Amino acid sequence: MILLAIISGIAMFIPIIGPWIVYGAIGIFSILIGNTAQGVLVILFGWIIETSTDFYIRPKIAVQYSEIHPLVFLLGFIYGAVTLGIPGLFIGPLILGITCRL
């Protein structure tokens, strides 16, 4: 169980797909040890929580403090992380926001 926690902690640093690895690993592990309902619920709730934070909550909070369209921030979060990794989560929306204002 400690090994799974260490792997999960390391995987959370991978942008975009990291949380999916964590939820999937914990869910599959629970299913394999016999807790089928718990494993399915972990995967399902992990998918719902991760989708809502990445695609709704994060851009909504960012838009409150600026005058830039939410789609610009959403694209910045997704493609910034994909292209630049962890720093891209912060740099991506910033670059798109500055170029959108010009």
C-alpha positions in Angstrom: 0.0 0.0 0.0 2.9 2.3 0.7 4.4 1.6 -2.8 1.0 2.6 -4.3 1.0 5.9 -2.4 4.6 6.7 -3.6 3.7 5.9 -7.2 0.5 8.0 -6.9 2.4 10.9 -5.4 5.0 10.9 -8.3 2.3 10.5 -11.0 0.4 13.6 -9.7 3.4 15.7 -11.0 2.7 14.6 -14.6 0.4 17.2 -16.2 -3.1 16.3 -17.5 -2.7 12.5 -17.3 -1.1 12.3 -13.9 -4.4 12.3 -11.9 -5.9 9.7 -14.3 -3.0 7.4 -13.5 -3.6 7.8 -9.8 -7.4 7.2 -9.9 -6.9 4.4 -12.3 -4.2 2.7 -10.2 -6.1 3.0 -7.0 -9.4 1.9 -8.6 -7.8 -1.2 -10.3 -6.0 -2.1 -7.1 -9.3 -2.0 -5.2 -11.0 -4.1 -7.9 -8.1 -6.7 -7.8 -8.2 -7.1 -4.0 -12.0 -7.7 -4.2 -13.5 -4.3 -3.5 -15.2 -4.0 -6.8 -17.7 -1.3 -5.8 -15.0 0.8 -4.1 -12.7 0.5 -7.2 -15.5 1.6 -9.6 -16.5 4.5 -7.3 -12.9 5.7 -7.0 -12.5 5.7 -10.8 -15.9 7.3 -11.4 -15.5 10.0 -8.7 -11.9 10.7 -9.7 -13.0 11.2 -13.3 -15.8 13.6 -12.2 -13.6 15.6 -9.9 -10.7 15.8 -12.3 -12.9 16.8 -15.2 -14.8 19.5 -13.2 -11.6 21.1 -11.8 -9.7 21.1 -15.0 -12.5 22.2 -17.3 -14.8 24.3 -15.2 -13.4 25.4 -11.8 -9.9 26.5 -12.8 -10.9 28.7 -15.8 -13.9 30.1 -13.8 -11.6 31.3 -11.0 -9.0 32.7 -13.4 -11.7 34.6 -15.3 -13.0 36.3 -12.1 -9.7 38.1 -11.8 -9.2 39.1 -15.4 -11.2 40.3 -18.5 -10.3 37.4 -20.8 -12.7 34.9 -22.2 -12.8 31.5 -20.3 -12.0 29.5 -23.4 -8.6 31.3 -23.7 -7.7 30.1 -20.1 -9.0 26.6 -20.8 -6.8 26.3 -23.9 -3.9 27.8 -21.9 -4.2 25.3 -19.1 -4.6 22.3 -21.4 -2.0 23.0 -24.1 0.4 24.8 -21.8 0.7 21.7 -19.6 0.9 19.4 -22.6 3.7 21.5 -24.3 5.6 22.8 -21.4 4.9 20.4 -18.5 4.3 21.6 -15.0 5.5 25.2 -15.6 3.1 25.3 -18.6 0.2 25.2 -16.2 1.2 28.7 -15.1 2.9 30.0 -18.2 0.4 28.7 -20.8 -2.6 30.9 -19.7 -0.3 33.8 -19.1 1.1 33.7 -22.6 -2.4 33.3 -24.2 -3.8 36.0 -22.0 -1.1 38.5 -23.0 -1.4 37.7 -26.7 -5.2 37.9 -26.5 -5.0 41.4 -25.0 -2.7 42.7 -27.7 
